[in-house]
Amino acid sequence: MQYGTEQQAVNTMIVQGAGFDHIEDYIDSLQLPSEQLSALWLLAWAEATDPASRRRMVAEILASFP
């Protein structure tokens, strides 16, 4: 599978209203270089989540740092 195919799959899931957790599980299952996985995750995060969810996720990530 080529990287463009994975991006198209993520875009399709976003358009279909898939939950971020479902999209993230898909991305986690891929065997791609970390930079490509990060790009797909960022696409999903930016497009598939509402602003409140994005704020909550950022807060959770920041809270995990000492």
CHARMM internal coordinates of N, CA and C (Angstrom, degrees):
IC EDIT
DIST 1 N 1 CA 1.4585
DIST 1 CA 1 C 1.5282
ANGL 1 N 1 CA 1 C 108.91
DIST 1 C 2 N 1.2927
ANGL 1 CA 1 C 2 N 117.24
DIHE 1 N 1 CA 1 C 2 N 135.52
DIST 2 N 2 CA 1.4527
ANGL 1 C 2 N 2 CA 120.97
DIHE 1 CA 1 C 2 N 2 CA 179.55
DIST 2 CA 2 C 1.5249
ANGL 2 N 2 CA 2 C 109.98
DIHE 1 C 2 N 2 CA 2 C -90.01
DIST 2 C 3 N 1.3375
ANGL 2 CA 2 C 3 N 114.94
DIHE 2 N 2 CA 2 C 3 N 158.67
DIST 3 N 3 CA 1.4620
ANGL 2 C 3 N 3 CA 120.66
DIHE 2 CA 2 C 3 N 3 CA -177.97
DIST 3 CA 3 C 1.5199
ANGL 3 N 3 CA 3 C 111.98
DIHE 2 C 3 N 3 CA 3 C -55.97
DIST 3 C 4 N 1.3289
ANGL 3 CA 3 C 4 N 118.54
DIHE 3 N 3 CA 3 C 4 N -39.97
DIST 4 N 4 CA 1.4631
ANGL 3 C 4 N 4 CA 121.23
DIHE 3 CA 3 C 4 N 4 CA 179.19
DIST 4 CA 4 C 1.5138
ANGL 4 N 4 CA 4 C 112.04
DIHE 3 C 4 N 4 CA 4 C -59.78
DIST 4 C 5 N 1.3244
ANGL 4 CA 4 C 5 N 116.55
DIHE 4 N 4 CA 4 C 5 N -32.86
DIST 5 N 5 CA 1.4611
ANGL 4 C 5 N 5 CA 121.33
DIHE 4 CA 4 C 5 N 5 CA 178.46
DIST 5 CA 5 C 1.5299
ANGL 5 N 5 CA 5 C 110.44
DIHE 4 C 5 N 5 CA 5 C -66.21
DIST 5 C 6 N 1.3149
ANGL 5 CA 5 C 6 N 116.30
DIHE 5 N 5 CA 5 C 6 N -41.92
DIST 6 N 6 CA 1.4644
ANGL 5 C 6 N 6 CA 120.03
DIHE 5 CA 5 C 6 N 6 CA 178.52
DIST 6 CA 6 C 1.5298
ANGL 6 N 6 CA 6 C 110.80
DIHE 5 C 6 N 6 CA 6 C -65.75
DIST 6 C 7 N 1.3321
ANGL 6 CA 6 C 7 N 115.93
DIHE 6 N 6 CA 6 C 7 N -40.07
DIST 7 N 7 CA 1.4613
ANGL 6 C 7 N 7 CA 119.46
DIHE 6 CA 6 C 7 N 7 CA 178.00
DIST 7 CA 7 C 1.5158
ANGL 7 N 7 CA 7 C 110.23
DIHE 6 C 7 N 7 CA 7 C -63.74
DIST 7 C 8 N 1.3166
ANGL 7 CA 7 C 8 N 117.04
DIHE 7 N 7 CA 7 C 8 N -41.45
DIST 8 N 8 CA 1.4565
ANGL 7 C 8 N 8 CA 120.87
DIHE 7 CA 7 C 8 N 8 CA 178.07
DIST 8 CA 8 C 1.5287
ANGL 8 N 8 CA 8 C 110.46
DIHE 7 C 8 N 8 CA 8 C -63.04
DIST 8 C 9 N 1.3296
ANGL 8 CA 8 C 9 N 117.19
DIHE 8 N 8 CA 8 C 9 N -39.64
DIST 9 N 9 CA 1.4651
ANGL 8 C 9 N 9 CA 120.77
DIHE 8 CA 8 C 9 N 9 CA 178.35
DIST 9 CA 9 C 1.5274
ANGL 9 N 9 CA 9 C 110.82
DIHE 8 C 9 N 9 CA 9 C -62.85
DIST 9 C 10 N 1.3235
ANGL 9 CA 9 C 10 N 116.72
DIHE 9 N 9 CA 9 C 10 N -43.08
DIST 10 N 10 CA 1.4717
ANGL 9 C 10 N 10 CA 120.28
DIHE 9 CA 9 C 10 N 10 CA 178.47
DIST 10 CA 10 C 1.5262
ANGL 10 N 10 CA 10 C 109.71
DIHE 9 C 10 N 10 CA 10 C -64.23
DIST 10 C 11 N 1.3187
ANGL 10 CA 10 C 11 N 117.52
DIHE 10 N 10 CA 10 C 11 N -45.02
DIST 11 N 11 CA 1.4657
ANGL 10 C 11 N 11 CA 120.22
DIHE 10 CA 10 C 11 N 11 CA 178.15
DIST 11 CA 11 C 1.5237
ANGL 11 N 11 CA 11 C 111.66
DIHE 10 C 11 N 11 CA 11 C -59.81
DIST 11 C 12 N 1.3244
ANGL 11 CA 11 C 12 N 116.89
DIHE 11 N 11 CA 11 C 12 N -40.98
DIST 12 N 12 CA 1.4622
ANGL 11 C 12 N 12 CA 120.82
DIHE 11 CA 11 C 12 N 12 CA 178.91
DIST 12 CA 12 C 1.5279
ANGL 12 N 12 CA 12 C 110.48
DIHE 11 C 12 N 12 CA 12 C -62.67
DIST 12 C 13 N 1.3315
ANGL 12 CA 12 C 13 N 116.76
DIHE 12 N 12 CA 12 C 13 N -43.84
DIST 13 N 13 CA 1.4673
ANGL 12 C 13 N 13 CA 120.25
DIHE 12 CA 12 C 13 N 13 CA 178.75
DIST 13 CA 13 C 1.5266
ANGL 13 N 13 CA 13 C 110.53
DIHE 12 C 13 N 13 CA 13 C -61.87
DIST 13 C 14 N 1.3285
ANGL 13 CA 13 C 14 N 116.78
DIHE 13 N 13 CA 13 C 14 N -39.86
DIST 14 N 14 CA 1.4646
ANGL 13 C 14 N 14 CA 120.61
DIHE 13 CA 13 C 14 N 14 CA 179.21
DIST 14 CA 14 C 1.5241
ANGL 14 N 14 CA 14 C 109.97
DIHE 13 C 14 N 14 CA 14 C -62.50
DIST 14 C 15 N 1.3299
ANGL 14 CA 14 C 15 N 116.93
DIHE 14 N 14 CA 14 C 15 N -48.71
DIST 15 N 15 CA 1.4677
ANGL 14 C 15 N 15 CA 122.03
DIHE 14 CA 14 C 15 N 15 CA -178.83
DIST 15 CA 15 C 1.5273
ANGL 15 N 15 CA 15 C 110.77
DIHE 14 C 15 N 15 CA 15 C -61.01
DIST 15 C 16 N 1.3234
ANGL 15 CA 15 C 16 N 116.17
DIHE 15 N 15 CA 15 C 16 N -37.00
DIST 16 N 16 CA 1.4619
ANGL 15 C 16 N 16 CA 120.54
DIHE 15 CA 15 C 16 N 16 CA -179.61
DIST 16 CA 16 C 1.5237
ANGL 16 N 16 CA 16 C 112.79
DIHE 15 C 16 N 16 CA 16 C -78.82
DIST 16 C 17 N 1.3304
ANGL 16 CA 16 C 17 N 116.93
DIHE 16 N 16 CA 16 C 17 N -3.82
DIST 17 N 17 CA 1.4580
ANGL 16 C 17 N 17 CA 120.48
DIHE 16 CA 16 C 17 N 17 CA 176.68
DIST 17 CA 17 C 1.5132
ANGL 17 N 17 CA 17 C 115.05
DIHE 16 C 17 N 17 CA 17 C 81.81
DIST 17 C 18 N 1.3118
ANGL 17 CA 17 C 18 N 116.64
DIHE 17 N 17 CA 17 C 18 N 22.97
DIST 18 N 18 CA 1.4663
ANGL 17 C 18 N 18 CA 119.68
DIHE 17 CA 17 C 18 N 18 CA 178.48
DIST 18 CA 18 C 1.5280
ANGL 18 N 18 CA 18 C 109.65
DIHE 17 C 18 N 18 CA 18 C -62.58
DIST 18 C 19 N 1.3075
ANGL 18 CA 18 C 19 N 115.70
DIHE 18 N 18 CA 18 C 19 N 146.84
DIST 19 N 19 CA 1.4578
ANGL 18 C 19 N 19 CA 120.44
DIHE 18 CA 18 C 19 N 19 CA 178.00
DIST 19 CA 19 C 1.5157
ANGL 19 N 19 CA 19 C 111.14
DIHE 18 C 19 N 19 CA 19 C -68.37
DIST 19 C 20 N 1.3241
ANGL 19 CA 19 C 20 N 115.73
DIHE 19 N 19 CA 19 C 20 N 151.95
DIST 20 N 20 CA 1.4596
ANGL 19 C 20 N 20 CA 120.36
DIHE 19 CA 19 C 20 N 20 CA -179.61
DIST 20 CA 20 C 1.5163
ANGL 20 N 20 CA 20 C 110.89
DIHE 19 C 20 N 20 CA 20 C -57.93
DIST 20 C 21 N 1.3220
ANGL 20 CA 20 C 21 N 117.76
DIHE 20 N 20 CA 20 C 21 N -38.63
DIST 21 N 21 CA 1.4618
ANGL 20 C 21 N 21 CA 120.03
DIHE 20 CA 20 C 21 N 21 CA -178.94
DIST 21 CA 21 C 1.5266
ANGL 21 N 21 CA 21 C 111.61
DIHE 20 C 21 N 21 CA 21 C -62.73
DIST 21 C 22 N 1.3276
ANGL 21 CA 21 C 22 N 117.35
DIHE 21 N 21 CA 21 C 22 N -37.07
DIST 22 N 22 CA 1.4631
ANGL 21 C 22 N 22 CA 121.22
DIHE 21 CA 21 C 22 N 22 CA 177.59
DIST 22 CA 22 C 1.5325
ANGL 22 N 22 CA 22 C 110.59
DIHE 21 C 22 N 22 CA 22 C -66.23
DIST 22 C 23 N 1.3231
ANGL 22 CA 22 C 23 N 116.18
DIHE 22 N 22 CA 22 C 23 N -43.88
DIST 23 N 23 CA 1.4656
ANGL 22 C 23 N 23 CA 120.76
DIHE 22 CA 22 C 23 N 23 CA 179.13
DIST 23 CA 23 C 1.5257
ANGL 23 N 23 CA 23 C 109.93
DIHE 22 C 23 N 23 CA 23 C -64.98
DIST 23 C 24 N 1.3099
ANGL 23 CA 23 C 24 N 116.22
DIHE 23 N 23 CA 23 C 24 N -41.63
DIST 24 N 24 CA 1.4669
ANGL 23 C 24 N 24 CA 120.46
DIHE 23 CA 23 C 24 N 24 CA 179.64
DIST 24 CA 24 C 1.5249
ANGL 24 N 24 CA 24 C 111.09
DIHE 23 C 24 N 24 CA 24 C -63.05
DIST 24 C 25 N 1.3337
ANGL 24 CA 24 C 25 N 117.20
DIHE 24 N 24 CA 24 C 25 N -39.82
DIST 25 N 25 CA 1.4605
ANGL 24 C 25 N 25 CA 120.73
DIHE 24 CA 24 C 25 N 25 CA 176.99
DIST 25 CA 25 C 1.5255
ANGL 25 N 25 CA 25 C 110.51
DIHE 24 C 25 N 25 CA 25 C -61.06
DIST 25 C 26 N 1.3323
ANGL 25 CA 25 C 26 N 116.16
DIHE 25 N 25 CA 25 C 26 N -41.21
DIST 26 N 26 CA 1.4664
ANGL 25 C 26 N 26 CA 120.18
DIHE 25 CA 25 C 26 N 26 CA 177.63
DIST 26 CA 26 C 1.5301
ANGL 26 N 26 CA 26 C 110.10
DIHE 25 C 26 N 26 CA 26 C -61.49
DIST 26 C 27 N 1.3205
ANGL 26 CA 26 C 27 N 116.54
DIHE 26 N 26 CA 26 C 27 N -48.62
DIST 27 N 27 CA 1.4678
ANGL 26 C 27 N 27 CA 120.31
DIHE 26 CA 26 C 27 N 27 CA -178.86
DIST 27 CA 27 C 1.5230
ANGL 27 N 27 CA 27 C 110.41
DIHE 26 C 27 N 27 CA 27 C -60.67
DIST 27 C 28 N 1.3265
ANGL 27 CA 27 C 28 N 116.68
DIHE 27 N 27 CA 27 C 28 N -41.66
DIST 28 N 28 CA 1.4622
ANGL 27 C 28 N 28 CA 120.95
DIHE 27 CA 27 C 28 N 28 CA 179.79
DIST 28 CA 28 C 1.5331
ANGL 28 N 28 CA 28 C 112.29
DIHE 27 C 28 N 28 CA 28 C -62.86
DIST 28 C 29 N 1.3287
ANGL 28 CA 28 C 29 N 116.88
DIHE 28 N 28 CA 28 C 29 N -24.28
DIST 29 N 29 CA 1.4663
ANGL 28 C 29 N 29 CA 120.08
DIHE 28 CA 28 C 29 N 29 CA -178.21
DIST 29 CA 29 C 1.5280
ANGL 29 N 29 CA 29 C 113.00
DIHE 28 C 29 N 29 CA 29 C -82.94
DIST 29 C 30 N 1.3185
ANGL 29 CA 29 C 30 N 117.01
DIHE 29 N 29 CA 29 C 30 N -9.45
DIST 30 N 30 CA 1.4610
ANGL 29 C 30 N 30 CA 121.03
DIHE 29 CA 29 C 30 N 30 CA -175.27
DIST 30 CA 30 C 1.5214
ANGL 30 N 30 CA 30 C 112.17
DIHE 29 C 30 N 30 CA 30 C -81.59
DIST 30 C 31 N 1.3128
ANGL 30 CA 30 C 31 N 115.33
DIHE 30 N 30 CA 30 C 31 N 149.36
DIST 31 N 31 CA 1.4603
ANGL 30 C 31 N 31 CA 122.45
DIHE 30 CA 30 C 31 N 31 CA 176.50
DIST 31 CA 31 C 1.5284
ANGL 31 N 31 CA 31 C 107.83
DIHE 30 C 31 N 31 CA 31 C -106.49
DIST 31 C 32 N 1.3268
ANGL 31 CA 31 C 32 N 115.79
DIHE 31 N 31 CA 31 C 32 N 78.56
DIST 32 N 32 CA 1.4603
ANGL 31 C 32 N 32 CA 122.44
DIHE 31 CA 31 C 32 N 32 CA -179.83
DIST 32 CA 32 C 1.5201
ANGL 32 N 32 CA 32 C 109.36
DIHE 31 C 32 N 32 CA 32 C -127.52
DIST 32 C 33 N 1.3238
ANGL 32 CA 32 C 33 N 117.41
DIHE 32 N 32 CA 32 C 33 N 161.21
DIST 33 N 33 CA 1.4681
ANGL 32 C 33 N 33 CA 119.80
DIHE 32 CA 32 C 33 N 33 CA 173.97
DIST 33 CA 33 C 1.5307
ANGL 33 N 33 CA 33 C 110.05
DIHE 32 C 33 N 33 CA 33 C -58.89
DIST 33 C 34 N 1.3073
ANGL 33 CA 33 C 34 N 115.86
DIHE 33 N 33 CA 33 C 34 N 151.00
DIST 34 N 34 CA 1.4672
ANGL 33 C 34 N 34 CA 120.66
DIHE 33 CA 33 C 34 N 34 CA -174.95
DIST 34 CA 34 C 1.5250
ANGL 34 N 34 CA 34 C 112.49
DIHE 33 C 34 N 34 CA 34 C -57.92
DIST 34 C 35 N 1.3257
ANGL 34 CA 34 C 35 N 118.08
DIHE 34 N 34 CA 34 C 35 N -33.78
DIST 35 N 35 CA 1.4658
ANGL 34 C 35 N 35 CA 120.13
DIHE 34 CA 34 C 35 N 35 CA 179.42
DIST 35 CA 35 C 1.5253
ANGL 35 N 35 CA 35 C 111.06
DIHE 34 C 35 N 35 CA 35 C -64.10
DIST 35 C 36 N 1.3184
ANGL 35 CA 35 C 36 N 117.13
DIHE 35 N 35 CA 35 C 36 N -39.61
DIST 36 N 36 CA 1.4612
ANGL 35 C 36 N 36 CA 120.57
DIHE 35 CA 35 C 36 N 36 CA 179.46
DIST 36 CA 36 C 1.5213
ANGL 36 N 36 CA 36 C 110.94
DIHE 35 C 36 N 36 CA 36 C -70.95
DIST 36 C 37 N 1.3233
ANGL 36 CA 36 C 37 N 116.22
DIHE 36 N 36 CA 36 C 37 N -39.50
DIST 37 N 37 CA 1.4683
ANGL 36 C 37 N 37 CA 119.45
DIHE 36 CA 36 C 37 N 37 CA 176.64
DIST 37 CA 37 C 1.5265
ANGL 37 N 37 CA 37 C 110.26
DIHE 36 C 37 N 37 CA 37 C -62.15
DIST 37 C 38 N 1.3276
ANGL 37 CA 37 C 38 N 116.40
DIHE 37 N 37 CA 37 C 38 N -41.44
DIST 38 N 38 CA 1.4671
ANGL 37 C 38 N 38 CA 120.61
DIHE 37 CA 37 C 38 N 38 CA 178.77
DIST 38 CA 38 C 1.5256
ANGL 38 N 38 CA 38 C 110.92
DIHE 37 C 38 N 38 CA 38 C -62.85
DIST 38 C 39 N 1.3140
ANGL 38 CA 38 C 39 N 116.63
DIHE 38 N 38 CA 38 C 39 N -40.47
DIST 39 N 39 CA 1.4675
ANGL 38 C 39 N 39 CA 120.33
DIHE 38 CA 38 C 39 N 39 CA 179.41
DIST 39 CA 39 C 1.5292
ANGL 39 N 39 CA 39 C 110.92
DIHE 38 C 39 N 39 CA 39 C -64.65
DIST 39 C 40 N 1.3277
ANGL 39 CA 39 C 40 N 117.02
DIHE 39 N 39 CA 39 C 40 N -41.95
DIST 40 N 40 CA 1.4668
ANGL 39 C 40 N 40 CA 120.06
DIHE 39 CA 39 C 40 N 40 CA 178.14
DIST 40 CA 40 C 1.5220
ANGL 40 N 40 CA 40 C 110.78
DIHE 39 C 40 N 40 CA 40 C -65.56
DIST 40 C 41 N 1.3354
ANGL 40 CA 40 C 41 N 116.31
DIHE 40 N 40 CA 40 C 41 N -41.68
DIST 41 N 41 CA 1.4634
ANGL 40 C 41 N 41 CA 119.92
DIHE 40 CA 40 C 41 N 41 CA 179.08
DIST 41 CA 41 C 1.5259
ANGL 41 N 41 CA 41 C 109.97
DIHE 40 C 41 N 41 CA 41 C -62.33
DIST 41 C 42 N 1.3249
ANGL 41 CA 41 C 42 N 117.37
DIHE 41 N 41 CA 41 C 42 N -43.26
DIST 42 N 42 CA 1.4567
ANGL 41 C 42 N 42 CA 120.94
DIHE 41 CA 41 C 42 N 42 CA 179.45
DIST 42 CA 42 C 1.5257
ANGL 42 N 42 CA 42 C 110.93
DIHE 41 C 42 N 42 CA 42 C -63.21
DIST 42 C 43 N 1.3218
ANGL 42 CA 42 C 43 N 117.29
DIHE 42 N 42 CA 42 C 43 N -41.33
DIST 43 N 43 CA 1.4626
ANGL 42 C 43 N 43 CA 121.17
DIHE 42 CA 42 C 43 N 43 CA 176.32
DIST 43 CA 43 C 1.5223
ANGL 43 N 43 CA 43 C 109.98
DIHE 42 C 43 N 43 CA 43 C -58.62
DIST 43 C 44 N 1.3053
ANGL 43 CA 43 C 44 N 116.35
DIHE 43 N 43 CA 43 C 44 N -49.29
DIST 44 N 44 CA 1.4705
ANGL 43 C 44 N 44 CA 120.16
DIHE 43 CA 43 C 44 N 44 CA -179.27
DIST 44 CA 44 C 1.5188
ANGL 44 N 44 CA 44 C 111.10
DIHE 43 C 44 N 44 CA 44 C -62.65
DIST 44 C 45 N 1.3114
ANGL 44 CA 44 C 45 N 116.31
DIHE 44 N 44 CA 44 C 45 N -43.89
DIST 45 N 45 CA 1.4619
ANGL 44 C 45 N 45 CA 120.52
DIHE 44 CA 44 C 45 N 45 CA -178.80
DIST 45 CA 45 C 1.5226
ANGL 45 N 45 CA 45 C 111.14
DIHE 44 C 45 N 45 CA 45 C -63.06
DIST 45 C 46 N 1.3108
ANGL 45 CA 45 C 46 N 116.29
DIHE 45 N 45 CA 45 C 46 N -43.25
DIST 46 N 46 CA 1.4637
ANGL 45 C 46 N 46 CA 120.65
DIHE 45 CA 45 C 46 N 46 CA -176.80
DIST 46 CA 46 C 1.5166
ANGL 46 N 46 CA 46 C 112.39
DIHE 45 C 46 N 46 CA 46 C -71.37
DIST 46 C 47 N 1.3147
ANGL 46 CA 46 C 47 N 117.29
DIHE 46 N 46 CA 46 C 47 N -33.70
DIST 47 N 47 CA 1.4636
ANGL 46 C 47 N 47 CA 120.47
DIHE 46 CA 46 C 47 N 47 CA -172.68
DIST 47 CA 47 C 1.5214
ANGL 47 N 47 CA 47 C 114.67
DIHE 46 C 47 N 47 CA 47 C -102.67
DIST 47 C 48 N 1.3262
ANGL 47 CA 47 C 48 N 117.65
DIHE 47 N 47 CA 47 C 48 N -29.58
DIST 48 N 48 CA 1.4573
ANGL 47 C 48 N 48 CA 119.90
DIHE 47 CA 47 C 48 N 48 CA -170.63
DIST 48 CA 48 C 1.5175
ANGL 48 N 48 CA 48 C 114.30
DIHE 47 C 48 N 48 CA 48 C -98.36
DIST 48 C 49 N 1.3078
ANGL 48 CA 48 C 49 N 117.29
DIHE 48 N 48 CA 48 C 49 N -4.06
DIST 49 N 49 CA 1.4615
ANGL 48 C 49 N 49 CA 118.98
DIHE 48 CA 48 C 49 N 49 CA -178.42
DIST 49 CA 49 C 1.5199
ANGL 49 N 49 CA 49 C 110.15
DIHE 48 C 49 N 49 CA 49 C -117.52
DIST 49 C 50 N 1.2859
ANGL 49 CA 49 C 50 N 114.69
DIHE 49 N 49 CA 49 C 50 N 149.55
DIST 50 N 50 CA 1.4603
ANGL 49 C 50 N 50 CA 119.21
DIHE 49 CA 49 C 50 N 50 CA 176.45
DIST 50 CA 50 C 1.5283
ANGL 50 N 50 CA 50 C 108.79
DIHE 49 C 50 N 50 CA 50 C -82.22
DIST 50 C 51 N 1.3297
ANGL 50 CA 50 C 51 N 117.21
DIHE 50 N 50 CA 50 C 51 N 163.54
DIST 51 N 51 CA 1.4790
ANGL 50 C 51 N 51 CA 119.70
DIHE 50 CA 50 C 51 N 51 CA -176.64
DIST 51 CA 51 C 1.5239
ANGL 51 N 51 CA 51 C 114.09
DIHE 50 C 51 N 51 CA 51 C -55.71
DIST 51 C 52 N 1.3190
ANGL 51 CA 51 C 52 N 117.82
DIHE 51 N 51 CA 51 C 52 N -39.16
DIST 52 N 52 CA 1.4671
ANGL 51 C 52 N 52 CA 119.96
DIHE 51 CA 51 C 52 N 52 CA -179.59
DIST 52 CA 52 C 1.5248
ANGL 52 N 52 CA 52 C 110.56
DIHE 51 C 52 N 52 CA 52 C -64.47
DIST 52 C 53 N 1.3147
ANGL 52 CA 52 C 53 N 116.80
DIHE 52 N 52 CA 52 C 53 N -40.14
DIST 53 N 53 CA 1.4672
ANGL 52 C 53 N 53 CA 120.42
DIHE 52 CA 52 C 53 N 53 CA 178.11
DIST 53 CA 53 C 1.5196
ANGL 53 N 53 CA 53 C 110.98
DIHE 52 C 53 N 53 CA 53 C -65.78
DIST 53 C 54 N 1.3300
ANGL 53 CA 53 C 54 N 116.77
DIHE 53 N 53 CA 53 C 54 N -40.47
DIST 54 N 54 CA 1.4669
ANGL 53 C 54 N 54 CA 119.64
DIHE 53 CA 53 C 54 N 54 CA 178.15
DIST 54 CA 54 C 1.5179
ANGL 54 N 54 CA 54 C 110.61
DIHE 53 C 54 N 54 CA 54 C -61.84
DIST 54 C 55 N 1.3314
ANGL 54 CA 54 C 55 N 117.30
DIHE 54 N 54 CA 54 C 55 N -44.31
DIST 55 N 55 CA 1.4661
ANGL 54 C 55 N 55 CA 120.12
DIHE 54 CA 54 C 55 N 55 CA 179.26
DIST 55 CA 55 C 1.5266
ANGL 55 N 55 CA 55 C 110.74
DIHE 54 C 55 N 55 CA 55 C -61.80
DIST 55 C 56 N 1.3382
ANGL 55 CA 55 C 56 N 116.91
DIHE 55 N 55 CA 55 C 56 N -42.99
DIST 56 N 56 CA 1.4607
ANGL 55 C 56 N 56 CA 121.14
DIHE 55 CA 55 C 56 N 56 CA -179.94
DIST 56 CA 56 C 1.5259
ANGL 56 N 56 CA 56 C 110.41
DIHE 55 C 56 N 56 CA 56 C -62.99
DIST 56 C 57 N 1.3290
ANGL 56 CA 56 C 57 N 116.72
DIHE 56 N 56 CA 56 C 57 N -43.74
DIST 57 N 57 CA 1.4574
ANGL 56 C 57 N 57 CA 120.37
DIHE 56 CA 56 C 57 N 57 CA -179.11
DIST 57 CA 57 C 1.5209
ANGL 57 N 57 CA 57 C 111.23
DIHE 56 C 57 N 57 CA 57 C -64.38
DIST 57 C 58 N 1.3229
ANGL 57 CA 57 C 58 N 117.30
DIHE 57 N 57 CA 57 C 58 N -42.78
DIST 58 N 58 CA 1.4639
ANGL 57 C 58 N 58 CA 120.33
DIHE 57 CA 57 C 58 N 58 CA 178.03
DIST 58 CA 58 C 1.5259
ANGL 58 N 58 CA 58 C 109.87
DIHE 57 C 58 N 58 CA 58 C -63.42
DIST 58 C 59 N 1.3134
ANGL 58 CA 58 C 59 N 117.62
DIHE 58 N 58 CA 58 C 59 N -42.91
DIST 59 N 59 CA 1.4623
ANGL 58 C 59 N 59 CA 121.08
DIHE 58 CA 58 C 59 N 59 CA 178.77
DIST 59 CA 59 C 1.5214
ANGL 59 N 59 CA 59 C 111.13
DIHE 58 C 59 N 59 CA 59 C -60.83
DIST 59 C 60 N 1.3372
ANGL 59 CA 59 C 60 N 117.55
DIHE 59 N 59 CA 59 C 60 N -40.86
DIST 60 N 60 CA 1.4603
ANGL 59 C 60 N 60 CA 121.13
DIHE 59 CA 59 C 60 N 60 CA 178.84
DIST 60 CA 60 C 1.5303
ANGL 60 N 60 CA 60 C 111.40
DIHE 59 C 60 N 60 CA 60 C -65.71
DIST 60 C 61 N 1.3218
ANGL 60 CA 60 C 61 N 115.75
DIHE 60 N 60 CA 60 C 61 N -40.70
DIST 61 N 61 CA 1.4698
ANGL 60 C 61 N 61 CA 119.18
DIHE 60 CA 60 C 61 N 61 CA 179.20
DIST 61 CA 61 C 1.5233
ANGL 61 N 61 CA 61 C 109.84
DIHE 60 C 61 N 61 CA 61 C -65.80
DIST 61 C 62 N 1.3182
ANGL 61 CA 61 C 62 N 116.72
DIHE 61 N 61 CA 61 C 62 N -46.09
DIST 62 N 62 CA 1.4593
ANGL 61 C 62 N 62 CA 119.96
DIHE 61 CA 61 C 62 N 62 CA -179.84
DIST 62 CA 62 C 1.5246
ANGL 62 N 62 CA 62 C 111.88
DIHE 61 C 62 N 62 CA 62 C -63.85
DIST 62 C 63 N 1.3192
ANGL 62 CA 62 C 63 N 116.63
DIHE 62 N 62 CA 62 C 63 N -35.85
DIST 63 N 63 CA 1.4674
ANGL 62 C 63 N 63 CA 120.38
DIHE 62 CA 62 C 63 N 63 CA 179.74
DIST 63 CA 63 C 1.5277
ANGL 63 N 63 CA 63 C 111.71
DIHE 62 C 63 N 63 CA 63 C -67.93
DIST 63 C 64 N 1.3112
ANGL 63 CA 63 C 64 N 117.64
DIHE 63 N 63 CA 63 C 64 N -20.55
DIST 64 N 64 CA 1.4609
ANGL 63 C 64 N 64 CA 119.77
DIHE 63 CA 63 C 64 N 64 CA -178.36
DIST 64 CA 64 C 1.5281
ANGL 64 N 64 CA 64 C 111.97
DIHE 63 C 64 N 64 CA 64 C -78.34
DIST 64 C 65 N 1.3288
ANGL 64 CA 64 C 65 N 118.04
DIHE 64 N 64 CA 64 C 65 N -12.07
DIST 65 N 65 CA 1.4625
ANGL 64 C 65 N 65 CA 120.73
DIHE 64 CA 64 C 65 N 65 CA 178.16
DIST 65 CA 65 C 1.5209
ANGL 65 N 65 CA 65 C 109.51
DIHE 64 C 65 N 65 CA 65 C -86.54
DIST 65 C 66 N 1.3515
ANGL 65 CA 65 C 66 N 116.10
DIHE 65 N 65 CA 65 C 66 N 141.30
DIST 66 N 66 CA 1.4805
ANGL 65 C 66 N 66 CA 119.27
DIHE 65 CA 65 C 66 N 66 CA -179.63
DIST 66 CA 66 C 1.5098
ANGL 66 N 66 CA 66 C 112.23
DIHE 65 C 66 N 66 CA 66 C -67.96
END
COOR INIT
IC SEED 1 N 1 CA 1 C
IC BUILD
